[in-house]
Each structure stands twice: as structure tokens, then as C-alpha cells.
Amino acid sequence: MIMTLEEQRMAQRPLHDVVVLDLSTRLPGPLATLMLAQAGARVIKVERPPEGDEVRAFAPRVDGMSAHFVWLNRGKQSVTLDLKRREDLAAFEHLVAQADVLVEQFRPGVMDRLGLGPDALCRRHARLIYCSITGYGRDDPRSLDAAHDLNYQADAGLVGAAPLLAGGTPALPPVLLGDIAGGSYPAFMSILLALMQRQQTDEGQFLDIAMSRNIEVFTFWNVIQGTLTGAWPEPGAGRHTGGSPRYQVYRTADDRFLAVAALEDRFWHNFQQAIGLTVRPDWERRAPREVIAAVAARIARHDATHWLAVMAGKDVCCNLAPDLEQAVAANAARRAASGRGSKPLIPLPLAPQFTSGPANLPAPPLGAGNETLVRAQTPRDRAARMV
């Protein structure tokens, strides 16, 4: 049989023969399975009728479909199954028999009550890699607590380490670190490791992805300092959270901002020369806030264009800190200049050779795969239709 060019590209991708059942919704699981799809996996999104993934209802909409849903679920297939119905449960079991990976993010116990927990499914399907993404993991005392990204960051100590606002309240985190860095990325990496291990053992396994636990790694610098020295940084006073003049955001005369990250001595020396200010080491150690104020006063003398010109080519670890709209436009312009396209979409964190393919296909309409994936009359027919 002659393959199309797209089929040939798919066959060359590292996960081209991997089938993933994705029961997850919203962000953590769908982003992980999007990256698997980008690497060539066939991802079948299992959604509950009649609404499916709640992100389908989110605004804004493009061609009648949620733009957020499209970005997270392009290149996947969709089936609708109510796993509380016996017939749908049987159909799901047949899908599992064809799958290599299952991803879900229900609270612990939900899948067990359906007879679809990791112990039961991995016993019936020994090669299945079962990935569960939850806030705290199966065995944590908080495992059944309702929580979102802000809660996970608070539990990890990240909120308490943030700079304080004028009223003394920690600033809200600007990113969904728990969902993505604590859920999507560890799930993606762990699934790849489990697939590699299965090549050696021919056995699947259960992956317990706990978002709150996984983002504790972002506290490593301050935790090591506090644990070994007893000097725990105050909120907003850590090396990377506002306590050092070398790692700051400074306002220019035209109310723009420079991001300075001149942590190493050579960069810090170059930065001082560029702005015409000498900071003695003892002054920086004794009164870092005074140094921050002195640098801020010097930067406020000129506009951003002046400083960028002065620092150009001088190895100072300093750049403009634009707002998000400006950053998206600038990044799109850079991609266009390098021949990588000009659309201001969010790129996936994969190497360039994996940034085109199935994930550039449309997102699936709800239940579009029911006829070919679910309604076959026998397990043999169903298996044949999945080839």
C-alpha cells in the first residue's frame, strides 16, 4: 500500500505505534497527551456525554469551537462513553485492550469504583502504562482535598516565598506552574520512561503523578540554604525572588522595564560598567536594598532604548521585559525572520523536529470517533478498525 506524505512522516515519529487513551480534562493531562501526539502517538480522547471536556465550552471560540480546547486537543480523536453504563464500560475495556497508555486525572478512588483503577486494569492488561495525574498523589493524606494550581503552589511553599504586595499579601503566581510543570511535564516524561522500560520487561506500570509534590523542586535553592544554614529567606528576599540587586526588574525613564539577571561576578561587573555605577562587595553584602535603590535610580535616568543600546554586546544578562502582548508579537516576528512561521501561537516545549505533524491537525468534534472506534460489533472488528 502506498502511504501519503503525512503517513510517511507519522511512521517516522518516535511514538508512531503507540496508542493513548486520554480520560483527562482541562489542562494537565491534555497538554501531556498533546505532546505525545506531537511525537506520533495516536491519542483517543474519551469524553463523558453529553458535554465532554468542559474546556469545550470556554471562550473565545474559533469556528464554533473553544480556542483553548483546539490548542490542547488538536490531532486527537474523540469518543463519548459514560463509564457508569455497562455497555459503555464494555466498549471502553475493548479500547484499553488496544492501548499502550492510559491517562486520567480523577480524584483517587473514582476509577477504582468503576472497576477501572490501576490495580484492576494493569492486572487485566499487563502491558498497560497507567498514568494518574492528581493534586497530591494516591497515598497523600490530602489526596481527596479539592484544590487547584494556586493551592499546589501554596503547599509547595512557592506562594509564601513570593514578593509581598503593598498590603503585605504575597503576589499571585503569574503562571499555572502546578498544572504544567507539576502535572503535564512529569506525566509526559514518566510515560516516555515507562515505554522505554516496557521494551526491556514487556510489562506496564502505574505512574502516580502528584502535582504539588512535583513542583517542590522549584524551591531547591532556598530550601537548601534554609535547611543547612537556618537562614530562611523572607518573602521576596531570596536570591531569585527580589533580595538581590543582581536579579531584579528595573523601571526606565519611559516607564518600561529591564530584566537584569547578572548573577555571576563577570556579568555583574559588566553591568556596573554599562550603567556607570560601582558597587563595592561589602556594600552589596551589608545593604542589598540600598544597592537595589541605587541601581534603580541610575536606570531611571534614561529610557529603555538608551540602556539597550548601551548594553548591546556587553554580556550583562539584561533585556527588555515587555508585556505579554508585546512579547507574543516580538516572538512571532523572530520566528518569521528565522523562517519558522509567523503565527503567534504558543510553541510546544519540544525540539524543532517534533513541532509539526499530528498536533497541527484540527481538534476533534465531540464523539467524532464513535462510529469507527466504539460501535464495532465485536472485539475483532473493533481491533481491525483501530489499525
MOVEN-V672451 format. One record per residue. RES is the residue in one letter. SS is DSSP state (H for helix, E for strand, - for the rest). BURIAL is # if it has 16 or more other C-alpha atoms within 10 Angstrom, else .. D_LAST is the distance of its C-alpha to the last C-alpha in whole Angstrom. Layout:
# MOVEN-V672451
((RES,SS,BURIAL,D_LAST) (RES,SS,BURIAL,D_LAST))
This chain:
# MOVEN-V672451
((M,-,.,14) (I,-,.,16) (M,-,.,14) (T,-,.,16) (L,H,.,18) (E,H,.,16) (E,H,.,13) (Q,H,.,15) (R,H,.,17) (M,H,#,14) (A,H,.,13) (Q,-,.,17) (R,-,#,17) (P,-,.,18) (L,-,#,15) (H,-,#,12) (D,-,.,10) (V,-,#,11) (V,E,#,10) (V,E,#,14) (L,E,#,15) (D,E,#,18) (L,-,#,21) (S,-,#,23) (T,-,#,26) (R,-,#,28) (L,-,#,29) (P,H,#,28) (G,H,#,24) (P,H,#,23) (L,H,#,25) (A,H,#,23) (T,H,#,20) (L,H,#,20) (M,H,#,21) (L,H,#,18) (A,H,#,16) (Q,H,#,19) (A,-,#,18) (G,-,#,15) (A,-,#,13) (R,E,#,11) (V,E,#,13) (I,E,#,13) (K,E,#,17) (V,E,#,18) (E,E,#,21) (R,-,#,24) (P,-,.,25) (P,-,.,27) (E,-,.,28) (G,-,#,25) (D,-,#,26) (E,H,.,29) (V,H,#,29) (R,H,#,28) (A,H,#,32) (F,-,.,33) (A,-,.,35) (P,-,.,35) (R,E,.,33) (V,E,.,31) (D,-,.,30) (G,-,.,31) (M,E,#,28) (S,E,#,30) (A,H,#,30) (H,H,#,30) (F,H,#,26) (V,H,#,25) (W,H,#,26) (L,H,#,24) (N,H,#,21) (R,E,#,20) (G,-,#,17) (K,-,#,15) (Q,E,#,14) (S,E,#,16) (V,E,#,16) (T,E,#,20) (L,-,#,21) (D,-,.,24) (L,-,#,24) (K,-,.,27) (R,-,.,26) (R,H,.,25) (E,H,.,23) (D,H,#,21) (L,H,#,21) (A,H,.,20) (A,H,#,17) (F,H,#,17) (E,H,#,17) (H,H,#,14) (L,H,#,12) (V,H,#,14) (A,H,#,13) (Q,H,#,10) (A,-,#,12) (D,-,#,14) (V,E,#,16) (L,E,#,18) (V,E,#,21) (E,E,#,23) (Q,-,#,27) (F,-,.,29) (R,-,#,32) (P,-,#,32) (G,-,.,32) (V,H,.,30) (M,H,#,27) (D,H,.,29) (R,H,.,31) (L,-,.,28) (G,-,.,27) (L,-,#,24) (G,-,#,26) (P,H,#,25) (D,H,.,27) (A,H,.,26) (L,H,#,22) (C,H,#,23) (R,H,.,24) (R,H,.,22) (H,-,#,19) (A,-,.,21) (R,-,#,18) (L,-,#,18) (I,E,#,20) (Y,E,#,22) (C,E,#,23) (S,E,#,26) (I,E,#,28) (T,E,#,32) (G,-,#,35) (Y,-,#,37) (G,-,#,34) (R,-,#,34) (D,-,.,38) (D,-,.,40) (P,-,.,43) (R,-,.,42) (S,-,#,38) (L,-,#,38) (D,-,.,41) (A,-,.,40) (A,-,.,39) (H,-,.,38) (D,H,#,38) (L,H,#,42) (N,H,.,42) (Y,H,#,40) (Q,H,#,42) (A,H,.,45) (D,H,#,45) (A,H,#,44) (G,-,#,47) (L,-,#,46) (V,-,#,48) (G,-,#,51) (A,-,#,51) (A,-,#,51) (P,-,#,54) (L,E,#,56) (L,-,.,56) (A,-,.,60) (G,-,.,60) (G,-,.,59) (T,-,.,56) (P,E,#,53) (A,-,#,51) (L,-,.,47) (P,-,.,45) (P,-,.,43) (V,-,.,40) (L,-,#,37) (L,H,#,37) (G,H,#,36) (D,H,#,33) (I,H,#,32) (A,H,#,34) (G,H,#,34) (G,H,#,30) (S,H,#,28) (Y,H,#,29) (P,H,#,29) (A,H,#,26) (F,H,#,24) (M,H,.,26) (S,H,#,26) (I,H,#,22) (L,H,.,22) (L,H,.,25) (A,H,#,23) (L,H,#,20) (M,H,.,22) (Q,H,.,24) (R,H,#,21) (Q,H,.,21) (Q,H,.,24) (T,H,.,25) (D,-,.,21) (E,-,#,22) (G,-,#,21) (Q,E,#,24) (F,E,#,26) (L,E,#,27) (D,E,#,30) (I,E,#,30) (A,E,#,34) (M,H,#,34) (S,H,#,38) (R,H,#,38) (N,H,#,36) (I,H,#,38) (E,H,#,42) (V,H,.,41) (F,H,.,42) (T,H,.,46) (F,H,.,46) (W,H,.,49) (N,H,#,51) (V,H,#,50) (I,H,.,51) (Q,H,.,54) (G,H,.,55) (T,H,.,55) (L,H,.,57) (T,H,.,59) (G,-,.,60) (A,-,.,60) (W,-,#,57) (P,-,#,57) (E,-,.,58) (P,-,#,55) (G,-,#,55) (A,-,#,57) (G,-,#,55) (R,-,#,54) (H,-,#,51) (T,-,#,52) (G,-,#,55) (G,-,#,58) (S,-,#,58) (P,-,#,59) (R,-,#,57) (Y,E,#,54) (Q,E,#,55) (V,E,#,54) (Y,E,#,57) (R,E,#,59) (T,-,#,60) (A,-,#,63) (D,-,.,61) (D,-,.,59) (R,-,#,56) (F,E,#,54) (L,E,#,54) (A,E,#,52) (V,E,#,54) (A,E,#,52) (A,-,#,55) (L,-,#,54) (E,-,.,55) (D,H,.,59) (R,H,.,58) (F,H,#,57) (W,H,#,59) (H,H,#,62) (N,H,#,60) (F,H,#,60) (Q,H,#,63) (Q,H,.,65) (A,H,.,63) (I,H,.,64) (G,-,.,68) (L,-,.,68) (T,-,.,69) (V,-,.,67) (R,-,.,69) (P,H,.,67) (D,H,.,69) (W,H,.,69) (E,H,#,65) (R,H,.,66) (R,H,.,69) (A,-,.,68) (P,H,#,64) (R,H,#,64) (E,H,.,67) (V,H,#,66) (I,H,#,63) (A,H,.,65) (A,H,.,67) (V,H,#,64) (A,H,#,63) (A,H,.,66) (R,H,#,66) (I,H,#,63) (A,-,#,64) (R,-,.,67) (H,-,.,64) (D,-,#,61) (A,H,#,58) (T,H,.,58) (H,H,.,61) (W,H,#,60) (L,H,.,56) (A,H,.,59) (V,H,.,61) (M,H,#,58) (A,-,.,56) (G,-,.,55) (K,-,.,57) (D,-,.,54) (V,-,#,55) (C,-,#,52) (C,E,#,53) (N,E,#,51) (L,E,#,51) (A,-,#,49) (P,-,.,48) (D,-,.,47) (L,H,.,43) (E,H,.,43) (Q,H,.,45) (A,H,.,43) (V,H,#,40) (A,H,.,42) (A,H,.,43) (N,H,#,40) (A,H,#,38) (A,H,#,41) (R,H,.,41) (R,H,.,37) (A,H,.,38) (A,H,.,41) (S,-,.,38) (G,-,.,36) (R,-,.,33) (G,-,.,33) (S,-,.,36) (K,-,.,34) (P,-,#,35) (L,-,.,32) (I,-,.,32) (P,-,.,30) (L,-,.,28) (P,-,.,29) (L,-,.,27) (A,-,.,28) (P,H,.,28) (Q,H,.,25) (F,H,#,23) (T,-,#,25) (S,-,.,23) (G,-,#,19) (P,H,#,17) (A,H,#,20) (N,H,.,21) (L,-,.,19) (P,-,.,21) (A,E,#,21) (P,-,#,19) (P,-,.,21) (L,-,#,21) (G,-,#,19) (A,-,.,17) (G,-,#,14) (N,H,#,15) (E,H,.,14) (T,H,.,11) (L,H,#,10) (V,H,#,14) (R,-,.,15) (A,-,#,13) (Q,-,.,16) (T,-,.,15) (P,H,#,13) (R,H,.,11) (D,H,.,10) (R,H,#,9) (A,H,.,7) (A,H,.,6) (R,H,.,6) (M,-,.,4) (V,-,.,0))
